[in-house]
């Protein structure tokens, strides 16, 4: 029951669609432009840098606030970090599949960044450096996103095995399973990008997909 409650708390935060709402303020449905989703990268390409920053921070902080709320609610639990991770999963599900928008949302990477911060500063640092390095070197946001979620999972397993999270020993497999589900879902949401990356036709953050 606690896990379901944490998922629901996260989902309620997650359906706050920053990109969609910001687009509506400018009399447009951002999902009808660019890549067709309401995430940060599409907002950046369609509406510019200011929009991109606003959408990123909106989607980032909704995760941070949801995870913080659950951390406070279940601060005395032996598996607090497991419940926080469930809240993060709920946010990503709400972001990707908002019930009031025909389940058409974003890809969840900015929301995932909120999970990184909510779990461990070392995970945040590694993922931030990796993402920025990949994007600056290749100009592929999708590639940076995919590699970052893979790095997230590796670190969650490593630090979890080290005992660095507040998770009861019996709940560790479940903890790793939720982290793995988040990673797989993020990669799946980028399946079209992966196809374009393999073909060499993926759009770069600036410039063309092909030289």
N, C-alpha and C positions, 0 to 999 in steps of 0.2 A: 504493500500500500504506500509506503514511504517513497519508493522509487517512482510510482505512478504520480504521486503528488509533485515530486521534483520535476518530472517530465512536463506536467501540466503548468507548473509555475514558469518553467523555461519557455514553453510554447506560447504562453500569453505574452511574454516579453518579445518572443521571436516574431510574432505576427505584426509587430510595429515595423512596417516596411518603409524604411527611410527613403530609399530611392523612389519608390512609387509615390509616396506622399510629397517628396520634394518636386517630383515631376508634375504632380497635380497642381502644385502652387504656381507652376509655369504653364498650366493649361495643356498638359500632355501626359500620356501614359507611356512612360519610358520603355515598357515592355513591347511597344509597337515600333521601337527603333533599335538600331544596332544589332546586338546579339539576341535581343528579345527577353533579357532578364532584368531584374531590378537591382542588381548589385553594383559594387563600387566601380569596377572597370568599365561597365557599360555607361554608368553615369558620367564618368570621366570623359569617355569618348564622345558621348552624345551632348552633354551639357557643359563640359569644361572642368578645369581644375578645382574651382571652388565647389562645384557640385560633387566632384569625386571625393574631396576631403570631408564634406558634410555627411555624405552617405557612408563613407568608411567609418567615421567616428560614431555616427548614429548606430550603425550595425555592430560596431565594436563594443560600445558602452552598454547596449541593451543586454549583451551577454555578461559583461562584468557585473552589472547590477543584479541580474538574475542569479548568477553564481554566488554573489555576496549575500543576497537574501537567504539562499539555501544554507550557506555556510553559517550564518547567524542562527537560523532556525534549528539547525541540527549540529550545533557546535559541541554538544556533549556526546555525540554519537561516536562509536568506535570506528565508523566508516564514513566520516564526514566528507572526505574527498571523493568517495564513490558517489555520494548524493550530489555533490557539486558538479561532478562530471555528467550525471543524469540531467541536471538542470541545463548544462551547456548543450547536451544533445537535444533537449527540448527546444532550446532557442534556435538551433540550426534547423531542426525540423519545421519550426514555425516560420523561419526565414525562407527556407526552400519551398515549403508547401503551405502557404497561408490559406486558411479555409475560406476567407471572404474574397479571395482573388482567383478562384478556380484552381487553387493549389499551384499557381505559377509565380514563383518568387525568384530568388537569386541562387548562387552556388555555395554560399555559406562560408567563404574564406575569411571575410572580415569578422564574422561571428566566431569562427574558429580561433582567430587571433585573440578574442576575448577569453576563450577557454585557456589558451596558452598562459596568459597573464594570471588567470585565476588559479592555475595549477602550480606553477613554479617559475621563478625568475630566470632560472637557467634555460628552461625550455623556451621562454620568451626570447632570450638573448640569441640563442642558437638559431631559432626560426627566423627572427628578424634579420640577422646577418645573412643567413642563407638566402632568404627571399630577395633582399635588396641586391645581393651579389649576382644572383641568377638573372634578375630583371635588368640590371645595369649592363651585364655582359651580353645577354641574348636579346633583350627587349621583349621577351615572351613572358607575360604575366601568368599565363596558364601553366607554363613549365615551372615557374617559381612556386606557384600554388601547389602543384602536384608534389614537388620535392619537399616542400615544407610540411605537408600533412604526413608524408612518409617519415620525415625526421621527428615529427611530433610523436608518432606511434613508437618509434625506436626508443626515444627518450622516456616515454611513459613506462615502457616495459623495463628499461634499465633502472630508472630511479625507483620504480615500484618494487623490483626485486631487491633493491638496496634498503628498502624499508623507509624511504623518504616521504611517503604519503601516509596520511591517516586513513588507512584501510585495514580492516580486520583480515587476518591471514586467510580465512576461509572465503573472503570476498575478492581476493586478488584476481583469480581467473575471470570473474565477472567484470572487474575494473578494467582489465586488459581487453576483454571482449567489447566493452562499450567504446574504448579508445579505438579499437580495430574497426568497429562499425562506423564511427565518425570518419575514419580515414578512407575506408572503402566507399562510403557515400560521397565523399568529396571527389575522389577519383572518378567515380561513376558520373557525377554531375559534369565532369570535364571530358567525357568520352568523345564528344564531337571535336573538342580542342585537340585531344590526343590523335584523332584521325588526321586532322589538318597538320599537326606537328610532324607526323610520319610522312605526309605527302609534301611537306615544305610550303604549305599554303596558309599557315596560321598567321593571323594579323599580329603585328608587333605593336608595342605600346606607342611607338612613333615610327614612321616610315612604313614600308610595304612588307608584306609577308615574304616576297621573293626579292632577291637582289636583281 
